[in-house]
Amino acid sequence: MKAKPNVIKKLFKVFGITFFICAISFNAFAKSDIPEEEIKAIMEELVFPMSGVTGMVIGVISGDDTFIVGFGETAEGSGVKPDSQTVWQIGSASKVFTSNIFAAMIVKGKVKLTDPIRNYVPKDVRVPNYEGREITLLDLATHTSGFPRSIESEDLKSDLSGDYQKNPYYTAKEFYPWLNNYKLDVKPGTRYLYSNVGFALLGDILARREGLTYGELVEKYIANRYGLKDTTISPNKEQKMREAASYWMNGDLIRNDWVFKFEQPSGGIYSTADDLTKFIRLNLGLIDESYYPVTDIAHGVYVLRTELVNPYSFGPSGMALGWEVDFAHNALPTTLSKNGWVSGFNTWIILVPSEKIAVFSISNKPFIFINEELENILRSTIGAKKSR
């Protein structure tokens, strides 16, 4: 499928949007399993002009083939197109980095899947339980701990009042006194409630178990080992020069990045399309065969929607470690997905492990329904692969 020039010109007139395209194929001299022209045309003619975002990258992985395409600008009026080296905050997609580290530490015997968190918190902290059922590391990683989405702090109160320029994040000094006084109102493992608090505590436990900061933990288990050179919680000056600007839903520029504190494991990671590609390929078993025991644990389905006390508040079929799992649906095999939204950055990752295919997107303004378009790209890619 090829984009028609007259259609492109018409879209320029209708939407008044100038966009730029950067396409990278790592298999330039061989026929790719990825329908690159079809993906580019759909995005150029329909999706990107209608999205309202300033800049976006889409990445597709199919076996040994990788395709990254960028649209728009990293900042309004900059004339700089986003590409595989553009730096973005990935928000809650950080959680699957944390859960992969959790799985890797299980493989190494440093923690166990169902260890109670009581084993790892400071000695003077009282950990709540519900009728004798304790909160486990697994509960934290599947959003079934009984913890709320976040906890109140002065910054959080500012954010809830509508000021999205504030950083709604608390410190460990605020968290542990809160935990000491928290009372569970549900049995852990039975109710789904998306919890940044739970993943923050999981990451803190893992980091302290290794005697590291969370940033050092990411470096040790993923970034340094697998060459994710721009994956960090603290971008340096050169990386900041490559970072995209971020915009709120109403188009306002978000002047400062949200600075994560205790919640770094929930949403504090910066990365690039290049690095996300490596992380995804690692999860698909395409980089390191010795990593299979990690993905076996990370991708296992531990919570089924039908077994929850609140099944209608949770859309997917179940929860792996950090990953939402959807069993075969809409002409797709079982998928694992995770999205992230921090300030104006919006990230989506969808894996199809059985086909060793995946797709991801990052934009610098929220694009809530991009997952539907990403699933269309997955269907096209699976079809192209099977037709060869």
SULQUI-V525171 format. One record per residue. N is the residue number from 1. RES is the residue in one letter. SS is DSSP state (alpha for helix, beta for strand, coil for the rest). PHI is phi as a letter, one per 40 degrees, with the letter a starting at -180 (* if undefined). Layout:
N/RES/SS/PHI, N/RES/SS/PHI
This chain:
1/M/coil/*, 2/K/coil/b, 3/A/coil/c, 4/K/coil/c, 5/P/alpha/d, 6/N/alpha/c, 7/V/alpha/c, 8/I/alpha/c, 9/K/alpha/c, 10/K/alpha/c, 11/L/alpha/c, 12/F/alpha/d, 13/K/alpha/c, 14/V/alpha/c, 15/F/alpha/c, 16/G/coil/g, 17/I/coil/b, 18/T/coil/c, 19/F/coil/b, 20/F/coil/b, 21/I/coil/b, 22/C/beta/b, 23/A/beta/b, 24/I/beta/b, 25/S/beta/b, 26/F/coil/c, 27/N/coil/b, 28/A/coil/c, 29/F/coil/b, 30/A/coil/b, 31/K/coil/c, 32/S/coil/c, 33/D/coil/c, 34/I/coil/c, 35/P/coil/c, 36/E/alpha/c, 37/E/alpha/c, 38/E/alpha/c, 39/I/alpha/c, 40/K/alpha/c, 41/A/alpha/c, 42/I/alpha/c, 43/M/alpha/c, 44/E/alpha/c, 45/E/alpha/c, 46/L/alpha/b, 47/V/alpha/c, 48/F/alpha/c, 49/P/alpha/c, 50/M/alpha/c, 51/S/alpha/c, 52/G/coil/g, 53/V/coil/c, 54/T/coil/c, 55/G/beta/a, 56/M/beta/a, 57/V/beta/b, 58/I/beta/b, 59/G/beta/b, 60/V/beta/b, 61/I/beta/b, 62/S/beta/a, 63/G/coil/f, 64/D/coil/c, 65/D/beta/c, 66/T/beta/b, 67/F/beta/b, 68/I/beta/b, 69/V/beta/b, 70/G/beta/b, 71/F/beta/b, 72/G/beta/g, 73/E/coil/b, 74/T/coil/c, 75/A/coil/a, 76/E/coil/d, 77/G/coil/g, 78/S/coil/c, 79/G/coil/g, 80/V/coil/c, 81/K/coil/c, 82/P/coil/c, 83/D/coil/a, 84/S/coil/c, 85/Q/coil/b, 86/T/coil/c, 87/V/beta/c, 88/W/beta/b, 89/Q/beta/c, 90/I/coil/b, 91/G/alpha/f, 92/S/alpha/c, 93/A/alpha/c, 94/S/alpha/d, 95/K/alpha/c, 96/V/alpha/c, 97/F/alpha/c, 98/T/alpha/c, 99/S/alpha/c, 100/N/alpha/c, 101/I/alpha/c, 102/F/alpha/d, 103/A/alpha/c, 104/A/alpha/c, 105/M/alpha/c, 106/I/alpha/c, 107/V/alpha/d, 108/K/coil/c, 109/G/coil/g, 110/K/coil/c, 111/V/coil/a, 112/K/coil/b, 113/L/coil/d, 114/T/coil/b, 115/D/coil/d, 116/P/beta/c, 117/I/alpha/c, 118/R/alpha/d, 119/N/alpha/c, 120/Y/coil/b, 121/V/coil/c, 122/P/coil/d, 123/K/coil/d, 124/D/coil/c, 125/V/coil/c, 126/R/coil/c, 127/V/coil/c, 128/P/coil/c, 129/N/beta/b, 130/Y/beta/b, 131/E/coil/f, 132/G/coil/g, 133/R/beta/c, 134/E/beta/c, 135/I/coil/c, 136/T/beta/b, 137/L/alpha/c, 138/L/alpha/c, 139/D/alpha/c, 140/L/alpha/c, 141/A/alpha/c, 142/T/coil/b, 143/H/coil/f, 144/T/coil/b, 145/S/coil/c, 146/G/coil/g, 147/F/coil/c, 148/P/coil/c, 149/R/coil/c, 150/S/coil/a, 151/I/coil/b, 152/E/coil/c, 153/S/coil/a, 154/E/alpha/c, 155/D/alpha/c, 156/L/alpha/c, 157/K/alpha/c, 158/S/alpha/c, 159/D/alpha/c, 160/L/alpha/c, 161/S/coil/c, 162/G/coil/h, 163/D/coil/c, 164/Y/coil/c, 165/Q/coil/c, 166/K/coil/c, 167/N/coil/c, 168/P/coil/c, 169/Y/coil/b, 170/Y/coil/b, 171/T/coil/b, 172/A/alpha/c, 173/K/alpha/c, 174/E/alpha/c, 175/F/alpha/c, 176/Y/alpha/c, 177/P/alpha/c, 178/W/alpha/c, 179/L/alpha/c, 180/N/alpha/d, 181/N/alpha/b, 182/Y/coil/c, 183/K/coil/b, 184/L/coil/c, 185/D/coil/b, 186/V/coil/a, 187/K/coil/c, 188/P/coil/d, 189/G/coil/g, 190/T/coil/b, 191/R/coil/b, 192/Y/coil/c, 193/L/coil/a, 194/Y/coil/d, 195/S/coil/b, 196/N/alpha/c, 197/V/alpha/c, 198/G/alpha/d, 199/F/alpha/c, 200/A/alpha/c, 201/L/alpha/c, 202/L/alpha/d, 203/G/alpha/c, 204/D/alpha/c, 205/I/alpha/c, 206/L/alpha/c, 207/A/alpha/c, 208/R/alpha/c, 209/R/alpha/c, 210/E/alpha/c, 211/G/coil/g, 212/L/coil/b, 213/T/coil/c, 214/Y/alpha/c, 215/G/alpha/c, 216/E/alpha/c, 217/L/alpha/c, 218/V/alpha/c, 219/E/alpha/c, 220/K/alpha/c, 221/Y/alpha/c, 222/I/alpha/b, 223/A/alpha/c, 224/N/alpha/c, 225/R/alpha/c, 226/Y/alpha/b, 227/G/coil/g, 228/L/coil/c, 229/K/coil/c, 230/D/coil/b, 231/T/coil/c, 232/T/beta/a, 233/I/coil/c, 234/S/coil/b, 235/P/coil/c, 236/N/coil/c, 237/K/alpha/c, 238/E/alpha/c, 239/Q/alpha/c, 240/K/alpha/c, 241/M/alpha/c, 242/R/coil/c, 243/E/beta/c, 244/A/coil/c, 245/A/coil/c, 246/S/coil/b, 247/Y/beta/b, 248/W/coil/c, 249/M/coil/d, 250/N/coil/c, 251/G/coil/g, 252/D/coil/c, 253/L/beta/c, 254/I/coil/c, 255/R/coil/c, 256/N/coil/b, 257/D/coil/c, 258/W/coil/c, 259/V/coil/c, 260/F/coil/c, 261/K/coil/b, 262/F/coil/c, 263/E/coil/c, 264/Q/alpha/d, 265/P/alpha/c, 266/S/alpha/c, 267/G/alpha/a, 268/G/coil/c, 269/I/coil/c, 270/Y/beta/b, 271/S/beta/a, 272/T/coil/b, 273/A/alpha/c, 274/D/alpha/d, 275/D/alpha/c, 276/L/alpha/c, 277/T/alpha/d, 278/K/alpha/c, 279/F/alpha/c, 280/I/alpha/c, 281/R/alpha/c, 282/L/alpha/c, 283/N/alpha/c, 284/L/coil/c, 285/G/coil/g, 286/L/coil/b, 287/I/coil/b, 288/D/coil/b, 289/E/alpha/c, 290/S/alpha/c, 291/Y/alpha/c, 292/Y/alpha/d, 293/P/alpha/d, 294/V/alpha/c, 295/T/alpha/c, 296/D/alpha/d, 297/I/alpha/c, 298/A/alpha/c, 299/H/coil/c, 300/G/coil/c, 301/V/coil/c, 302/Y/coil/b, 303/V/beta/b, 304/L/beta/c, 305/R/alpha/d, 306/T/alpha/c, 307/E/alpha/c, 308/L/coil/c, 309/V/coil/c, 310/N/coil/b, 311/P/alpha/c, 312/Y/alpha/c, 313/S/alpha/c, 314/F/coil/b, 315/G/coil/c, 316/P/coil/c, 317/S/coil/c, 318/G/beta/a, 319/M/beta/b, 320/A/coil/c, 321/L/coil/c, 322/G/coil/g, 323/W/coil/c, 324/E/beta/c, 325/V/beta/b, 326/D/beta/b, 327/F/coil/c, 328/A/coil/d, 329/H/beta/a, 330/N/coil/f, 331/A/coil/g, 332/L/beta/b, 333/P/coil/c, 334/T/coil/d, 335/T/beta/b, 336/L/beta/b, 337/S/beta/a, 338/K/beta/a, 339/N/beta/b, 340/G/beta/a, 341/W/beta/a, 342/V/beta/b, 343/S/coil/f, 344/G/coil/b, 345/F/beta/c, 346/N/beta/b, 347/T/beta/b, 348/W/beta/b, 349/I/beta/b, 350/I/beta/b, 351/L/beta/b, 352/V/beta/b, 353/P/alpha/d, 354/S/alpha/c, 355/E/alpha/b, 356/K/coil/f, 357/I/beta/b, 358/A/beta/a, 359/V/beta/a, 360/F/beta/a, 361/S/beta/a, 362/I/beta/b, 363/S/beta/b, 364/N/coil/b, 365/K/beta/a, 366/P/coil/d, 367/F/coil/b, 368/I/coil/c, 369/F/coil/b, 370/I/alpha/c, 371/N/alpha/d, 372/E/alpha/c, 373/E/alpha/c, 374/L/alpha/c, 375/E/alpha/c, 376/N/alpha/c, 377/I/alpha/c, 378/L/alpha/c, 379/R/alpha/c, 380/S/alpha/c, 381/T/alpha/c, 382/I/alpha/c, 383/G/alpha/c, 384/A/alpha/c, 385/K/alpha/c, 386/K/alpha/c, 387/S/alpha/c, 388/R/coil/c
